[in-house]
């Protein structure tokens, strides 16, 4: 009979804050943890979710199924730290219980981040999300509101939005008032709010945080590359408004004015990745060096073709096809040759097999 593991997810370690050390494994230990939670966090949704997980375990156990329960938490740190800690504890539980499948019980979108981690270790037989519907009076509503405000002020992932954005808005209002530029404050504030919504909505802040924790170098070069792209767009705009006529050639001039910045941004990104590989002593660093080389070569070819196009558009067609074809063949040949060298020189096992 296959063993099923009931997993209650607590990714931000709410249990740790009330003195419950995870992983909690087994029905008896889970019951003790629920009793502690009833005393410490009687109105919290985590308690309801723990009870739901325990009831699922109890029902399946009473029906004669081979089942075990575990409460697994992450940490109070960043999103990535929480997931890494959860992953470590999950491996510990799997080693002790040796389950065949898992049933996941959770209550918040943050906890849902742990589901792919579980899925990478165990087939998931079922998922139960607990939504607690509560009816409160006016006084209880104020208590609930106070709890949410406290969470918004104390937890970093919420305080960025609830404190950071209003703080920037107030700073802009104060600064523009001192400079007598209050007429421009409205559009600037709208742009700040829109930027915050985009960053939070697309999870860009989590992505940057993960980048920063995994590679500070990539964050720095990404910022430099972004500044270069913005500078290129601004430069292209000024070139565009300075043109007296608008046709294909003038549009080409605008693109040529932007392209050096784009190429610089690409080279910086590839260079940052190459530095990362050098630090990690990764032989595949040549891939990034090859990308830098290819980007620069292709850029110069495009510039030469564009200048010829400005001088004599009638003769540039065959020259463009010829230049790009030769360049493409040379770059592909070099790439294939380097792949062969990497395979047979740095991976001897694949050569002998």
N, C-alpha and C positions, 0 to 999 in steps of 0.2 A: 504494500500500500504506500502510495506516495505521501510525503509529509508536506503539509501546507503551513506557511509561516504568515501570521497576521502581523503586519507592521504598522504601528502608529508613528507618523512622521511629525517631528517637532524641530524643524530646520533652524529656528532662531533660539533654541535652547531655553524655552520658558520653564521647562522642568528643572533645569540647573539653577535657575534663579530662586526656586523654592526648596532647594536642597536635595533634589532627586537626581542621583547620578545615573546616567545612561551609558551603555544599553541596559535596559531592564528586560530580563529574559525569564519567561515562565509565568504561568497563571497566578501563582502565589505572590510573586514579586510584583506583578502588574496590579494585583488587588491592593497590595500595601501602598504602591505609588498612588493609586486612585484615592485611597483614604487620606494620604498626605495632601493631595491636591484639593480634596473636599474642604480641608481646614484652611489651606493657604489661598486658594483661588476658586472659591465656591461659585462665582458668577462668570468665570472665564470660559470661553468656548473650547479651550484646550481640555478642560475637564470633561465636557460633554463628548468630545471626540475620543478621549481615552475610554470612557464608559462604552461608547458604541463599539470600539475595537474589542474591548473585553467581552461584551455581550455576543459579538460574532464568534469569538474564540470559544466561549462557554457553550453556545448553541451547537457548534460543530463538534466540540469535544463530547457533549452529551449524546450526540448522534453517532458516536463511535468512530469518528474520523481521526486520523493521525494529524494533529494540529498543534502548533505552538504559537505563542504570542511574544512580541518584543516591542518595547518603546525605544525608539532611536532618535536622538537629537543631534543637531549640528553644533554651532557655537554662536556667541553673541557678536562675533566679528563681522567682516564684510561678507557679501554674498558668496564669494569664492571660498573664503575660509570656512564658512558654514557647510558648504557642499563637500569640501575636502574632509572635514571632520566627520560629517555624516557618512561619507564613503568609507572612512577608516573603521568606524563603529559597525557599519553594515557588514564589512568583511569579517569582523570579529564574531558577529552573530551567526553568519552563514557557516563559519568554521565550527562553531559550537553546536548548532542545531542541524546542519546539513539538510536543508529543506529542498524540495523539488520545485515548488511553486510558491508564489506569494500573493496575499491579498493586502492591498494598501488602503489605509484609512487616514484621511487628512482633512483640514478645515479651511486652509487659506491658500491663495495663489502662491505665496512664498514657499509654502510646504510642497506645492506641486513641482518645484524645481528638483526635488529629490526623486521624483518618479523615474526619469530617464536613468538615473544612477542605479536604482533598483533593477530596472529593466535590463541594464547591461550585465547584471549578475544572475538574475532569476527570471523565468517566465512569469508574467503577472496574470493570475487567474481572475482577479476582480479588483475594482477600484471603488471605494466608497468615500464620497465627499460629504462631510457633515455640515449642514446649514442650520444654524440654531435660530429659530423664530421665537422672539421674546416680546412680551407685552408688558410695558412699564408705565407707571404713573409719571406725573411731572417731576417729582423729586428724584425718582430712579433715572429719568432721562437726563437730568443734570449730572448725576453721578456717572452715567455712561459717557456723557459728553466730556466731563472732566478727565475720564480715563483715556479717551481718544486724544484729547489735547496733550496730556502728559506723554503719550506714546509719540505724538507728532513732534514734541520738543526734545525727547530724550533719545529716540532711535534714529541713527544717522540716515537711514534710507528714506525716512519721512521728513526729517528736519531740513534736508537739502531743499525740499520744495516749500515747506510751510514756514521756514525761517529765512532761507537763502534768497528766494525770489522776492518776498516782501521787503527784505533788507535792501536789495539792489534797487527796487522801485523807490523806496524812501530816500535812498542816497541820490538817485537821479533827480527826484523832485527838489531836494535841498540844494544840489549843485546848480541846477538850471534856474532856481529862484535867485541864487546869489549872482548868477551871470545875466539875469534878466532875459532868459531864453525859455520862459515857461510855455511859449507857443509850440516849442518843439518837444516838450516833455511827453505829451500824449502819444505821438507816433513811436518815440523811443521806448516807452513803457510797453506799448503793444508788441513791439519787436522782441523785447526781453521776455514777456509772458509767452509769446509764440515760440521762441527758442527753447524756453524751459519745457513747454508742453511737447515739443518735438523730441527733445533729448530724453525726457522721461517716457514718452509714449513709445519711442523706438528702442528704448533700453540702451541708449548710447552711453549713459553714465556708467551702467554696469559693464559695458564693453570696455570703456576707458579704464575702469577700475581693474578689470581682469588683465588688460594689457599692462597696466602699471605694476601689478603684482607679479606678472610673468616676465615682463621685460620693460624696464624703465627706458632703455634705449629706444624702443619702438614708439613709446609715447612721445619722447622728445622729438624724434625725427618726423613723426606724424604731425606734430604741431608746426614744425618748420615747414613741412610740405604744404599744410593747409594755408599757412601765411603766404607761401610762394604762389599758390593757386589764386588766393584772393588778390594779391598784388598784380598777378597777370591779368585777371579780369578787369581790375581798375585801369591798368595800363591800356588794355584793349579798348575800354570805354573812351578814354581820352583820345586815343588814335582815331576812333570812329567819329567822335564829334568834331575832330579837326579836319576831317575829309571834306572836300568841296563837292565831290560827285560820288554817287553810289552805284557801283556795278560789280561784276565778278572780280575784277582786279583789286578794287578797294576792299572788298570783303576778304580777299586773300591777304591783304596787308594787315587787316585786323587780326586774322588768325595767326599770321607770322609774328605779330607783336605779343601774342599770348603764349605761343608755343615754347619759347625758352623757359618760361616759368613752369609750365607743365612738365617739360623735360627735367628741369632741375628738381621738381618735387618727386618725380619718378626715381631719379638717380639717388636722391636722399633716402627714399623709402627702401630701395634695393640695397643701398649701402648700409643702412641700419640693420637690415636683416642679415647681410653678410657679416657684419661685426658680431651679431648674436651667434652666428654659426662658428665664427672663429673662436669666440670665447668658449663655446661648447665643444670645440675641436671636431666639428662636423665636416667631413670631407665634401659634402654637397655644397660647400660655400661657393664652388665654381659656378653653380647655377645662377646665383645672384650676381656674381661678377660678369657672367655672360649676358645677363639681362641688362646690366649697366652699359656694357659695350654695345649691345644691339640697339639699345635706345638712342645712344649718342650717334651711332652710325646712321641709323634710319632718319634721325632728326636732320643731320647734315645733308643727306640725300634729298629730303623734302625741301630744305631751304634752297639748295642748288636748283632743283626743278622749279620751285616757285619763282625764283629770280629769272630763270630762263623763260618762264611763262609770261612774266611781266614784259620782257624784252621782245620775244617773238612767239606768240601763242601758237602760230601755225606749225612750228617745227618741234614742239615739245611733246607731242603725243607719243611717237616712237621712242624718243629718248627716255621718257618717263617709264614706259613699259620695260625697256631694256635695262635701265638702272635698277628698278625695283626687282625685276626677275633675277638678275645677277646677284644682287644683295641677298635676296631670299634664299637662293640656292647655296650661296657661300655660308650664310648663317645656319641653315639647316644642316649642311655638311659638317660644320664645326660642332654643332650640338650633338649630332649622331656620333661623331668621332670621340667626343668627350664622354658620352654615355658608355661607349664601348670600353674606353680606358678605365672609367670608374668601375664598371662591372667586373672586368678581368684583373685589374691591378689591385683594387681595394676590397674586392669581394671574392677571394680565391675559391670559396666553397661552391659558388655558382659556376665557376669556370670548370671545376673538376666533375661536377654532377652531370 
